[in-house]
């Protein structure tokens, strides 16, 4: 019995050695499978992925953002490139870009430079489309000129007007607040109207709040062009004209417009044309400084023109007999006819002019203009604009 104890210990030590060796071999195998133990295998894998990205790029000359882990293109998000992979071009540098992407977010972006014929690649970070502020800030930190919104194929400059608005957290909107149903300010400071709703839609797509700033028709152009800026854009019954487009930026139209008249319902049969209005006995009331006054002075040279400061009070004054006719728009007239039975718009379906209402802003804010037009296009496509027309009793023309 005494001689068996050393043999037992030896057998136990042998079993422990075998177990340790087996564990070491297993660990080495696992590490190699994970890419930690065989650098050659890891490099081969990176090369294979880079080859696939390169092949993909050759059929996508307009650029792409690719998840190199799944070789699929994300359809939503805001793509911003990392500074570390800046100026990487052609197949020779693509492997390093893929390596960086796999160690970070897993996305590679590419675009063809048509000037030198080189395809450029970047490791890319993808932000949610609700995180534009974070994306733009990351872009600045990484020396990028823009962030790219995938769902709309829209570039947002990191140092542009939209970036300023995002950093501020509020879209400043100039509006007259005297033009029902496009823009009206209640005594308590609450704004409502078709244009007010559109402004909120624009703020939503940028991802910020909205604040309304009072302007007026006589000072509208000066206020838009003021330095420092009083607001980012102006909205609410602003007609698109060649004159405005020469000195400022205007969006595409979101509401059909045209000059017409309001008069007392009892006088509706008297006013069937401009000739019926263009008489010395007819008192025509207009608000100052806008296109209504301009139209009246150019087309009603014989009528008695009365300029009244507060546009929103003119319909009531017409109804009370203080004047006979108000020059207005087909967007404004229906509201007053519906809310005051004393008034009529006999020429509503035969406007003197035809045009569209849009959003007005300073030149040099093309990135903001793109965002505005993008939201208007989306509103037309998804039915939002039609619903707004129905909400305010206006004819849909899109």
GIQUILIN-V791831 format. One record per backbone hydrogen bond with DSSP energy under -1.0 kcal/mol. NH is the residue of the N-H (numbers start at 1). CO is the residue of the C=O. Records with the same first field share a line. If there is no record, write none. Layout:
NH = CO  CO
This chain:
8 = 4
9 = 5
10 = 6
11 = 7
12 = 8
13 = 9
14 = 10
15 = 11
16 = 12
17 = 13
18 = 14
19 = 15
20 = 16
21 = 17
22 = 18
23 = 19
24 = 20
25 = 21
26 = 22
27 = 23
28 = 24
29 = 25
30 = 26
31 = 27
32 = 28
33 = 29
34 = 30
35 = 32
36 = 31
37 = 31
42 = 38
43 = 39
44 = 40
45 = 41
46 = 42
47 = 43
48 = 44
49 = 45
50 = 46
51 = 47
52 = 48
53 = 49
54 = 50
55 = 51
56 = 52
57 = 53
58 = 54
59 = 56
60 = 57
63 = 60
64 = 110
66 = 108
67 = 72
68 = 106
70 = 67
71 = 67
72 = 67
78 = 127
79 = 148
80 = 125
82 = 123
86 = 83
88 = 85
90 = 119
93 = 90
97 = 93
98 = 94
99 = 95
100 = 96
101 = 97
102 = 98
103 = 99
104 = 101
106 = 101
108 = 66
109 = 122
110 = 64
111 = 120
113 = 118
117 = 113
120 = 111
121 = 88
122 = 109
124 = 107
125 = 80
127 = 78
131 = 128
135 = 131
136 = 132
137 = 133
138 = 134
139 = 135
140 = 136
141 = 137
142 = 138
143 = 140
144 = 139
147 = 156
148 = 79
149 = 154
150 = 77
153 = 149
154 = 149
156 = 147
158 = 145
160 = 157
164 = 160
165 = 161
166 = 162
167 = 163
168 = 164
169 = 165
171 = 209
173 = 211
174 = 233
175 = 213
179 = 183
182 = 179
183 = 179
184 = 192
185 = 177
186 = 190
189 = 186
192 = 184
194 = 181
195 = 182
196 = 182
197 = 193
198 = 194
199 = 195
200 = 196
201 = 197
202 = 198
203 = 199
204 = 200
205 = 201
206 = 202
207 = 203
208 = 203
209 = 169
211 = 171
213 = 173
215 = 175
223 = 219
224 = 220
225 = 221
232 = 172
233 = 172
234 = 360
235 = 174
240 = 356
245 = 241
246 = 242
248 = 244
249 = 361
251 = 359
254 = 357
257 = 355
260 = 328
262 = 326
263 = 344
265 = 342
267 = 264
268 = 265
270 = 267
278 = 274
279 = 277
282 = 279
284 = 304
285 = 325
286 = 306
294 = 290
295 = 291
296 = 292
297 = 293
298 = 294
299 = 295
300 = 296
304 = 282
306 = 284
308 = 286
313 = 310
314 = 311
317 = 313
318 = 314
319 = 315
320 = 316
321 = 318
322 = 317
324 = 283
325 = 283
326 = 262
327 = 285
328 = 260
330 = 258
333 = 329
336 = 332
337 = 333
338 = 334
339 = 335
340 = 336
343 = 340
344 = 263
348 = 345
350 = 347
352 = 259
355 = 257
357 = 255
358 = 238
360 = 234
361 = 249
369 = 365
370 = 366
371 = 367
372 = 368
373 = 369
374 = 370
375 = 371
376 = 372
377 = 373
378 = 374
379 = 375
380 = 376
381 = 377
382 = 378
385 = 379
387 = 383
388 = 384
389 = 385
390 = 386
391 = 387
392 = 388
394 = 389
